[in-house]
Structures are given as C-alpha cells and as structure tokens.
Amino acid sequence: MTKDVIALTPSMPDPATLLAGLYAGGPDLTVNTLADGAVLQLCTPDGIPLLSVEAPQLVHHSDEIRRLLGVQVPLPEGPFWWTEARAIGALPEAERLAASFAGRLTSVLGGAVWPPDVAHTDVVQLPSPITLPPVPAGQPPAVDIHTDRVSVVVQDRPVIALTTWLSDALAEAAAQGRAVQLVTPPTSRLTLPIRAALAFSSHRWVVQHPETGYYDGLRGARLQWSDGAFIEERAPDGTPRVAEPFTVTAGAAAPVGERQLALSLRTVHPATADLVLGGALEATWQHLTGAPPTGWGTAEPVNLPWSKRELTELARTRAQKGAPTFLITLGTPEQPAIATTRIVHTPAGIEEHTTLVLGYRPDDTVPPDTALSELAQRLTARHNLATLFVTVRPARCDLTAAPNAEHSPAPLTPLSAPCSAADAASQQ
C-alpha cells in the first residue's frame, strides 16, 4: 500500500530544500523525473522508485486543508504551498522516507505535515540490497498494481480527492483502455469530483472491509480479485451479491436533517472571440449563496482564486488542441458548495456542462421553487441556458460520499429552460 505524506509550507520549496529532503535516504539513491519534470522520484540504484514527489502547488484557499485533511492540521494565514509525496508500500522503510522528506521541508520553511506527528528529519536506513519488483515503464506514480485490465490505486486517507495523481492515473488508464480501481478502507469518504469520475465508465471504488472483504463503495456489490481485476460476486440468478456493510449502515451516508441540492445545467454559447465562460455558474452561485465562487482549478486541492477570464483562457488553449476542459469550483465553508464543469466545442457552439451541489445543515433552508424559477429565467435571458435540472436528497452536507447506500435524488421542481438560439439552430 502506498503512503501519502504532505508538507504544507508558507513559502515555495526551492531546489536546494527539495534536494535536502531527497537526501533523507542517504547518498546512494538516485533521482528520476516524470511528466516533464513535474514529478521527482527517489529511486534505488537500479531505478525502482521508492518515493514520488509532485511539484509544489500554490494554494490560495487555506480552507482546503480542513476540507481534505481534517481539523488536525492548523490552518495557515494566507496562501501556502502543498507538496505531496507518495511512498511505495512494498518497502516498509519508504513510508519513513516520505515522512523525513516532508519533515526536512518544514524544518527549513516552517509549516505543517500531514498526517500529524509523522514528520522527522532522520536519515532513513534502507536495507541492502533492496529487492523490489520492477515497475512498468510509464506507470503513473499513483498506481500500485498494473494489469492488462485495470490500474489499482490504494489510498488510506479520511477524504479521497481528485488529486493530480489520480487525475493522471484516470487519463492514462482511459488512453490505454483500462479501468481505475480505487482501494480504500471503509473509513474513507470521496469528494464529489472523484466520486463522479469513478461513477463513469468501468471504474470502481473498492472498499476493503476488515471483516467482510471487498465491496463496491458506490453500488454495494461484493467483489473478489480474479484475472487481474476486482469483479462482482454473483448469486445463482446472476444478480450481484450485496455486501452487508453497504446496507446496514445506510444512515451514515445521510446524517439526520442534512441535505444536498444538485443543479445540472447546460449552456450553449456562440463561438465568438470575446466569449467569457463561467458566467452561468457564477450567477447561479451568487443567486443561491449570496456570494460568487471563491476558487477554481483542474484538480484538488482547488488552488486558484475565482477568475472567469483565466478559466476561459485555459478552455480556449485546450480547445485549440482539440481537447475538452474539466474544472472544479469551490465556495466558502459557510455554505458548502462544489461544482464540476466540462467545457466542449460542439457543432452547436461552446457548451458548458456543470453540476453544482450545495450542502445544507438541518437548520438551513433549501431555496424554494420560486427562487429556482427566477434563476432559470435569469440564466436563459443572460447566459444562454439550454437545460436546468434540480434535485434534492438526504445526504452529507460536507459534500463527501461514504461507502454506504445513498438516498436517491428527487426532482425538486420540473425546471426546463427554453432552448437557446444555438440549440435551436443545431436542431434544424
């Protein structure tokens, strides 16, 4: 099992500090780079990676620490640098290597380490010789097991997010026709972006329960490892066998009184040079929360201040390469909200497919039908809204998903905006 360690520092780790961290394993190890230098790997003399370090990210939202790592790590003042290291699980000393790397960074730069209380600055004594199985060329650092059918990623965090590591693993698996199977303990929860990613195609959330074995955290089917992948166990009639932990703790998926409001909206814009994207999402956020979004990014942690201009520039650059754009947007902790947006260029124009989910505590009031109808009219008139669908369901207000049976969403109101001019043209 790989082990993740994260250094949170007030200033960017410079090359000298990173090098000092990498000397945690002594002078005999070698350094390799992946992804055009975006990932450093500390390797055995024969090239087997022991530790992978992602390029530091400047995160402008300190609340991302609490959302993704919990309350044990102190919140910094202002922006901070997030440097993540992954140690392989095949060598027990590699976890101490990751902790020493992170500890050395924070001893020089200040800050904190997650998990709490693991950081140290000792040189880690490694066995000699180090005997490890070879790693296939090009295997993403997040992947623990690579087969012809799947890429297996093992994570043991309280909250599993759509990190750059996981995003790269998903992209690599899709390009090679494999599925990603994410293995976690039953105490882990998923953020909505990674939950949505795993619900797509043949990907799977594999929960390793200490008493009942493996089961699918989204669908409940009992799983077994067979022929290079986790597959569903079937009853004699061919239906999947449902794992008991998935159903007996269904209430854990929705604490009493907590709800989620989900809005799925699609906008279609003419492809003009002065087009600015993100307006419909910003207007929806403002209408429902009283404030605009606070941040956006292409992975978690969400690291950039909200900017329609900057996300439009990214989408335009990717469109010129023939690629869609995927974005994650966040708001303030006072009103839990998160959105995923996919921007694609179609014959109808530039389309934004957005799902915005808001969390409500037991004492909060979900917006009434009248407010949602007003929103639909405003989006249609000003932001080229094509469709809007709204649902509500009992679910965690922190917008994470537990590996338990969830309540089905119910349509809150049958909203359907009139077709935009671009939609009408595409249907002729």
C-alpha positions as CSV (number, residue, x, y, z in Angstrom):
1,M,0.0,0.0,0.0
2,T,1.4,3.4,-0.9
3,K,1.5,6.0,1.8
4,D,0.9,9.7,1.2
5,V,2.7,12.5,3.2
6,I,2.0,16.2,2.5
7,A,4.2,19.2,3.5
8,L,2.3,22.5,3.9
9,T,4.7,25.4,3.8
10,P,4.3,29.2,3.8
11,S,6.9,29.6,1.0
12,M,7.8,27.5,-2.1
13,P,10.4,24.8,-1.6
14,D,13.3,25.8,-3.7
15,P,15.6,23.3,-5.4
16,A,18.1,23.3,-2.6
17,T,15.4,22.5,0.0
18,L,13.9,19.8,-2.2
19,L,17.4,18.3,-2.6
20,A,17.9,18.3,1.2
21,G,14.6,16.5,1.6
22,L,15.6,13.9,-1.0
23,Y,18.8,13.1,0.9
24,A,16.6,11.6,3.6
25,G,17.5,8.2,2.1
26,G,21.3,8.9,2.1
27,P,23.6,9.5,-0.9
28,D,23.2,6.1,-2.6
29,L,19.7,6.7,-4.1
30,T,19.2,8.2,-7.5
31,V,16.7,10.9,-8.7
32,N,14.5,10.5,-11.7
33,T,11.9,12.8,-13.2
34,L,8.5,12.2,-14.8
35,A,5.9,14.4,-16.6
36,D,8.4,16.9,-17.9
37,G,9.9,17.4,-14.5
38,A,6.6,17.8,-12.7
39,V,7.3,14.7,-10.6
40,L,10.6,13.8,-8.8
41,Q,11.3,10.2,-7.9
42,L,13.8,8.9,-5.4
43,C,14.9,5.5,-6.8
44,T,17.1,2.6,-5.9
45,P,20.4,2.4,-7.8
46,D,18.7,0.1,-10.3
47,G,15.9,2.6,-11.0
48,I,13.0,1.3,-8.8
49,P,11.1,4.3,-7.4
50,L,10.7,4.4,-3.6
51,L,9.3,7.9,-3.3
52,S,7.5,10.2,-5.8
53,V,7.2,13.9,-5.1
54,E,4.8,16.1,-7.0
55,A,5.8,19.7,-7.9
56,P,4.7,22.1,-5.2
57,Q,1.3,23.8,-5.7
58,L,0.5,27.3,-4.5
59,V,-3.0,27.0,-2.9
60,H,-4.8,30.3,-2.2
61,H,-7.5,28.8,0.0
62,S,-6.5,27.7,3.4
63,D,-9.8,26.0,4.0
64,E,-8.8,23.3,1.5
65,I,-6.7,21.9,4.4
66,R,-9.7,21.4,6.6
67,R,-11.9,20.1,3.7
68,L,-9.4,17.5,2.5
69,L,-7.1,16.8,5.5
70,G,-9.3,17.4,8.6
71,V,-9.0,19.7,11.6
72,Q,-5.8,18.2,13.0
73,V,-3.6,20.3,10.7
74,P,-3.5,24.0,11.6
75,L,-4.9,26.5,9.1
76,P,-2.2,28.8,7.8
77,E,-2.6,32.5,7.2
78,G,-2.8,33.3,3.5
79,P,-1.7,31.2,0.6
80,F,0.5,28.2,1.2
81,W,2.5,25.6,-0.8
82,W,1.2,22.0,-0.9
83,T,4.0,19.4,-1.6
84,E,2.8,15.8,-1.8
85,A,5.0,12.7,-1.6
86,R,3.9,9.1,-2.2
87,A,5.9,6.2,-0.8
88,I,5.6,2.7,-2.2
89,G,4.1,0.1,0.0
90,A,6.4,-2.8,-0.9
91,L,9.2,-1.4,1.3
92,P,8.2,-0.5,4.9
93,E,11.1,2.0,5.2
94,A,9.7,4.0,2.3
95,E,7.0,5.5,4.5
96,R,9.6,6.8,6.9
97,L,11.4,8.2,3.9
98,A,8.4,10.2,2.9
99,A,7.9,11.5,6.4
100,S,11.6,12.5,6.6
101,F,11.3,14.3,3.3
102,A,8.3,16.3,4.5
103,G,9.9,16.9,7.9
104,R,13.0,18.4,6.3
105,L,10.9,20.7,4.2
106,T,9.0,22.1,7.1
107,S,12.1,22.3,9.3
108,V,13.6,24.7,6.8
109,L,10.5,26.6,5.6
110,G,8.1,26.2,8.6
111,G,4.5,25.0,8.2
112,A,2.9,21.6,9.0
113,V,2.9,18.0,7.8
114,W,0.0,15.6,7.2
115,P,-0.5,13.1,8.7
116,P,0.1,14.8,12.0
117,D,3.0,13.6,14.2
118,V,4.8,11.6,11.5
119,A,7.4,14.2,10.4
120,H,11.1,13.7,11.3
121,T,14.4,14.6,9.8
122,D,16.4,11.4,10.3
123,V,18.3,9.7,7.6
124,V,16.4,6.5,6.9
125,Q,18.4,3.3,6.9
126,L,17.4,1.2,4.0
127,P,18.0,-2.5,3.6
128,S,20.9,-3.6,1.4
129,P,20.4,-4.9,-1.1
130,I,16.8,-3.6,-1.9
131,T,14.9,-6.2,-3.7
132,L,11.7,-5.0,-5.3
133,P,9.7,-6.0,-8.4
134,P,10.3,-3.8,-11.5
135,V,7.8,-1.0,-12.3
136,P,6.4,-0.9,-15.8
137,A,7.7,2.0,-17.9
138,G,5.4,4.9,-17.9
139,Q,3.3,3.7,-14.9
140,P,1.8,6.8,-13.1
141,P,3.1,7.3,-9.6
142,A,-0.4,6.9,-8.1
143,V,-0.8,3.3,-9.5
144,D,0.1,0.5,-7.1
145,I,-0.9,-2.5,-9.3
146,H,-0.9,-2.5,-13.1
147,T,-2.6,-5.3,-15.1
148,D,-3.9,-5.6,-18.6
149,R,-7.4,-4.8,-17.4
150,V,-7.0,-2.3,-14.5
151,S,-4.9,0.2,-12.8
152,V,-5.3,-0.3,-9.0
153,V,-4.7,2.7,-6.7
154,V,-4.6,2.2,-3.0
155,Q,-5.3,5.2,-0.7
156,D,-5.7,5.4,3.1
157,R,-6.9,9.0,3.6
158,P,-10.0,10.1,5.5
159,V,-11.1,12.0,2.4
160,I,-10.1,10.9,-1.1
161,A,-10.0,13.8,-3.6
162,L,-9.5,14.1,-7.3
163,T,-5.8,15.0,-7.0
164,T,-3.4,15.5,-9.8
165,W,-2.1,12.0,-9.1
166,L,-5.5,10.4,-9.5
167,S,-6.4,12.6,-12.5
168,D,-3.3,11.5,-14.3
169,A,-4.0,7.8,-13.5
170,L,-7.5,8.1,-14.8
171,A,-6.3,9.8,-18.0
172,E,-3.5,7.2,-18.6
173,A,-5.9,4.3,-18.0
174,A,-8.5,5.7,-20.4
175,A,-5.9,6.2,-23.1
176,Q,-4.9,2.5,-22.8
177,G,-8.4,1.0,-22.4
178,R,-8.1,0.1,-18.7
179,A,-10.3,0.9,-15.7
180,V,-9.1,2.5,-12.5
181,Q,-10.0,0.7,-9.3
182,L,-9.5,2.8,-6.2
183,V,-9.0,0.7,-3.0
184,T,-9.7,2.4,0.4
185,P,-10.6,1.4,3.9
186,P,-14.3,1.7,4.9
187,T,-13.5,4.9,6.9
188,S,-12.6,6.8,3.8
189,R,-15.0,9.2,2.0
190,L,-14.9,10.6,-1.5
191,T,-15.2,14.2,-2.6
192,L,-17.8,14.8,-5.3
193,P,-15.3,15.2,-8.2
194,I,-13.6,11.8,-7.6
195,R,-17.0,10.2,-6.9
196,A,-18.2,11.5,-10.3
197,A,-15.1,10.3,-12.0
198,L,-15.3,6.8,-10.6
199,A,-19.0,6.5,-11.4
200,F,-18.1,6.9,-15.1
201,S,-17.3,4.0,-17.4
202,S,-16.0,0.8,-15.7
203,H,-14.0,2.5,-12.9
204,R,-14.7,1.2,-9.4
205,W,-14.4,2.3,-5.7
206,V,-13.2,-0.9,-3.9
207,V,-13.8,-0.8,-0.2
208,Q,-11.6,-3.2,1.8
209,H,-13.6,-4.1,4.9
210,P,-11.7,-5.9,7.6
211,E,-14.5,-8.4,8.4
212,T,-16.5,-8.9,5.2
213,G,-13.9,-8.4,2.5
214,Y,-14.1,-6.2,-0.6
215,Y,-17.2,-4.5,-1.9
216,D,-18.1,-1.7,-4.3
217,G,-18.5,1.6,-2.4
218,L,-20.9,3.1,-4.9
219,R,-23.0,0.1,-5.9
220,G,-22.7,-2.3,-2.9
221,A,-21.7,-5.4,-4.8
222,R,-19.3,-7.8,-3.1
223,L,-16.0,-8.1,-5.0
224,Q,-13.3,-10.6,-5.5
225,W,-9.9,-10.4,-7.2
226,S,-10.0,-12.5,-10.4
227,D,-7.9,-12.5,-13.6
228,G,-6.2,-9.2,-12.9
229,A,-9.2,-7.1,-11.6
230,F,-11.8,-6.8,-8.9
231,I,-15.1,-8.3,-10.2
232,E,-18.6,-8.6,-8.8
233,E,-19.6,-11.8,-7.0
234,R,-22.8,-13.1,-8.5
235,A,-25.7,-15.0,-6.9
236,P,-27.1,-18.2,-8.7
237,D,-29.7,-16.0,-10.5
238,G,-26.9,-13.8,-11.9
239,T,-27.5,-10.7,-9.8
240,P,-24.7,-9.1,-7.8
241,R,-24.3,-10.1,-4.2
242,V,-24.7,-7.0,-2.0
243,A,-22.3,-6.5,0.9
244,E,-23.9,-6.2,4.3
245,P,-21.8,-3.1,5.4
246,F,-23.1,-1.2,2.4
247,T,-26.7,-1.6,3.5
248,V,-26.7,-1.9,7.3
249,T,-25.0,1.5,7.7
250,A,-27.1,3.3,5.1
251,G,-27.9,6.0,7.6
252,A,-24.2,7.0,7.8
253,A,-24.5,8.3,4.3
254,A,-27.0,10.9,5.4
255,P,-26.8,12.3,8.9
256,V,-30.3,13.3,10.2
257,G,-31.5,16.5,8.6
258,E,-28.6,17.1,6.2
259,R,-29.4,17.5,2.5
260,Q,-27.8,18.2,-0.8
261,L,-29.2,20.3,-3.6
262,A,-27.8,19.5,-7.0
263,L,-28.2,21.6,-10.1
264,S,-27.3,20.2,-13.5
265,L,-27.1,23.0,-16.1
266,R,-26.0,23.2,-19.7
267,T,-25.2,26.4,-21.5
268,V,-24.5,26.7,-25.3
269,H,-22.7,29.8,-26.5
270,P,-21.8,31.1,-29.9
271,A,-18.0,30.6,-30.5
272,T,-17.0,34.2,-30.6
273,A,-13.6,35.8,-29.9
274,D,-15.0,37.8,-27.0
275,L,-16.7,34.9,-25.2
276,V,-16.2,34.7,-21.5
277,L,-17.1,31.4,-19.8
278,G,-18.2,30.7,-16.2
279,G,-20.9,33.4,-16.2
280,A,-23.8,31.0,-15.7
281,L,-22.0,29.2,-12.8
282,E,-21.1,32.5,-11.1
283,A,-24.7,33.8,-11.5
284,T,-26.1,30.6,-10.0
285,W,-23.7,30.6,-7.1
286,Q,-24.5,34.3,-6.4
287,H,-28.2,33.7,-6.6
288,L,-28.2,30.7,-4.2
289,T,-25.5,31.7,-1.7
290,G,-25.3,35.5,-1.9
291,A,-21.6,35.4,-3.0
292,P,-19.6,34.3,-6.1
293,P,-17.3,31.3,-6.1
294,T,-14.0,31.7,-4.3
295,G,-11.8,29.3,-6.2
296,W,-11.3,27.1,-9.2
297,G,-8.8,24.5,-10.5
298,T,-8.4,21.4,-12.6
299,A,-7.8,19.1,-9.6
300,E,-8.0,19.0,-5.8
301,P,-6.8,20.8,-3.8
302,V,-8.5,23.7,-5.7
303,N,-5.7,26.2,-5.8
304,L,-6.7,29.3,-7.8
305,P,-8.8,32.4,-7.0
306,W,-12.0,32.5,-8.9
307,S,-11.5,34.1,-12.4
308,K,-13.8,33.8,-15.4
309,R,-11.1,35.3,-17.6
310,E,-8.4,32.8,-16.6
311,L,-10.6,29.7,-16.9
312,T,-11.8,31.0,-20.3
313,E,-8.1,31.3,-21.4
314,L,-7.4,27.7,-20.3
315,A,-10.5,26.4,-22.1
316,R,-9.5,28.3,-25.3
317,T,-6.0,26.9,-25.2
318,R,-7.2,23.3,-24.7
319,A,-9.8,23.7,-27.5
320,Q,-7.1,24.7,-29.9
321,K,-5.5,21.3,-29.2
322,G,-8.9,19.6,-29.7
323,A,-9.3,18.7,-26.0
324,P,-12.1,19.4,-23.6
325,T,-11.6,21.3,-20.3
326,F,-12.5,19.9,-16.9
327,L,-12.8,22.3,-13.9
328,I,-13.6,22.2,-10.2
329,T,-15.1,25.2,-8.4
330,L,-15.5,25.9,-4.7
331,G,-17.2,28.4,-2.4
332,T,-16.9,29.4,1.2
333,P,-17.1,26.9,4.1
334,E,-20.1,28.8,5.5
335,Q,-22.1,27.5,2.6
336,P,-20.6,24.1,1.4
337,A,-20.7,24.0,-2.4
338,I,-18.7,22.4,-5.1
339,A,-19.1,22.3,-8.9
340,T,-17.6,20.3,-11.7
341,T,-17.7,21.7,-15.2
342,R,-16.8,20.2,-18.6
343,I,-16.3,22.6,-21.5
344,V,-16.5,21.2,-25.0
345,H,-16.7,22.6,-28.5
346,T,-19.6,21.1,-30.5
347,P,-21.4,21.9,-33.7
348,A,-23.9,23.9,-31.6
349,G,-21.2,26.1,-30.1
350,I,-19.2,26.2,-26.9
351,E,-21.0,24.1,-24.3
352,E,-20.6,24.2,-20.5
353,H,-21.9,21.1,-18.7
354,T,-22.0,21.9,-15.0
355,T,-23.1,20.1,-11.9
356,L,-23.3,22.3,-8.8
357,V,-24.0,20.7,-5.4
358,L,-24.8,22.6,-2.3
359,G,-24.9,21.2,1.2
360,Y,-27.5,22.1,3.8
361,R,-27.4,21.6,7.6
362,P,-30.5,20.6,9.5
363,D,-31.3,24.2,10.4
364,D,-30.7,25.5,6.8
365,T,-33.4,26.3,4.3
366,V,-33.3,24.9,0.8
367,P,-34.1,27.6,-1.8
368,P,-37.9,27.5,-2.7
369,D,-39.2,26.7,-6.2
370,T,-39.8,30.4,-6.8
371,A,-36.1,31.2,-6.3
372,L,-35.1,28.4,-8.7
373,S,-37.6,29.5,-11.3
374,E,-36.2,33.1,-11.1
375,L,-32.7,31.6,-11.5
376,A,-33.8,29.6,-14.7
377,Q,-35.3,32.8,-16.2
378,R,-32.1,34.8,-15.5
379,L,-29.8,32.2,-16.9
380,T,-31.9,31.8,-20.0
381,A,-32.0,35.6,-20.6
382,R,-28.3,36.3,-19.9
383,H,-26.2,33.2,-20.1
384,N,-27.6,31.0,-23.0
385,L,-29.1,28.4,-20.7
386,A,-30.2,25.3,-22.6
387,T,-31.3,23.0,-19.8
388,L,-31.5,23.0,-16.0
389,F,-32.5,20.1,-13.7
390,V,-32.6,20.4,-9.9
391,T,-32.8,17.6,-7.4
392,V,-32.6,17.3,-3.6
393,R,-31.9,14.3,-1.3
394,P,-30.8,13.5,2.2
395,A,-27.0,13.4,2.1
396,R,-24.0,14.7,3.9
397,C,-23.8,18.5,4.0
398,D,-20.0,18.4,3.8
399,L,-20.5,17.0,0.2
400,T,-18.5,13.8,0.7
401,A,-19.7,10.3,-0.1
402,A,-19.4,7.4,2.4
403,P,-19.2,3.8,1.1
404,N,-22.9,3.2,2.1
405,A,-26.2,3.0,0.3
406,E,-27.3,6.6,-0.6
407,H,-30.8,8.0,-0.8
408,S,-32.0,8.6,-4.4
409,P,-32.3,12.2,-5.5
410,A,-35.8,13.6,-6.0
411,P,-36.6,16.3,-8.6
412,L,-37.3,19.5,-6.6
413,T,-39.1,21.2,-9.5
414,P,-39.6,20.3,-13.2
415,L,-37.4,23.2,-14.4
416,S,-36.6,23.3,-18.1
417,A,-35.3,26.4,-19.7
418,P,-36.3,27.4,-23.3
419,C,-33.8,26.4,-25.9
420,S,-31.1,29.0,-26.7
421,A,-30.6,30.3,-30.2
422,A,-27.6,28.0,-30.6
423,D,-29.7,24.9,-29.6
424,A,-32.4,25.9,-31.9
425,A,-30.0,26.2,-34.8
426,S,-28.4,22.9,-34.0
427,Q,-31.8,21.1,-34.2
428,Q,-32.8,22.5,-37.6
